[in-house]
Amino acid sequence: MNYCTVQAQTSKWNVDPMHTSVKFTVTHLVVSEVEGRFKVFNGTIDAPSADFNNAQINFTVDVSSINTDQDDRDKHLKSDDFFNAEKFPKMTFVSTSFKKGKGKEYALEGNLTIRDVTKKVKFAVTYGGTVTDPYGNIKAGFKATGKLSRKEYGLMWNKLTEAGGAIVGDEVNMLINLEFAKQKA
């Protein structure tokens, strides 16, 4: 008798940097928001199934690539008051759970390291679908949103306004639009 065991093959996906964005907003002077983005990043997905349920996700961001459209602010954000990009050049995220919910919704949990602090974070993820592009590459799209406390990661700098409000809010809203390309066998 010939017994054959069929195993699910894990597919590997790499971030497509030309079609991915890592953006954030933070409250400024209590009355408005400042937007920013990171321009250099890398990420992978190891997916055990076609629907990505239980996938392993790894993502890194080059802190020095921060861009808020203001050079002086960007320099300040790279300083020890915030990221200390010279000493801690990368932010890293390693997933601990990626679970399919209803429809195209997923719950992503993992460990985010900023500076030398690692904290558990959660992201709500919407799966945009999978397609083959005109060049024969298989692409998958995702949108991840979440919030984190900058102070929990040691990004403590702040001053108070005359009215007593903080210049920079603690809560950072993340919006990450992701496109991944499936590695060819």
Disulfide bonds with the S-S distance in Angstrom:
none
